[in-house]
Amino acid sequence: MYKIIQNIYVSAILLITLLLYGCPEKLPVKDTELKIINNSDDTLIYIGKISSDNNIDTLFYNNFPWSTNENNWGYNDVINSLIMPHSTYIDAFNSNNVKGILGKKNVYYFIFNYRTVRNLPWSNIYNEYKIVKRVDFNTWADFENCGFIITIP
């Protein structure tokens, strides 16, 4: 009997909380896709960055971006950032969110060779700017002008 009363009490608290504060908002629907097409024989890895600073020297991450420990990371740390050879990676996002960012900030994609990231210290990659490609989106028209496609090479 005590268990039934306890369950009713918990249910009542949850119901009152929902009535007072409402349901949590749903995440925005990802309605737009940016395709990164890798036509090379190399595995690539990418980072997306949002910044209001468009100085080429300060945009780049000066610390290793995929793990807190540059010397101890593996495939599972970067699986969502890998673009396999001769394949297409799709980065899906909500267009209204990105449109709200653009104008105040820019969206940048940095694409690297996975072997380079795996074999060189990040300080070398950073200091020598060892990237395969960098793409800057300053306006929504930039996305439209490229057809929502980044192609390597």
Secondary structure, 3 states (H helix, E strand, C coil): CHHHHHHHHHHHHHHHHHHHHCCCCCCCCCCEEEEEEECCCCCEEEEEEEECCCCHHHHCCCCCCCCCCCCCCCHHHHHHHEECCCEEEEEEECHHHHHHHECCEEEEEEEEEHHHHHHCCHHHHHHHCCCCEEEEECCHHHHHHCCCEEEEC
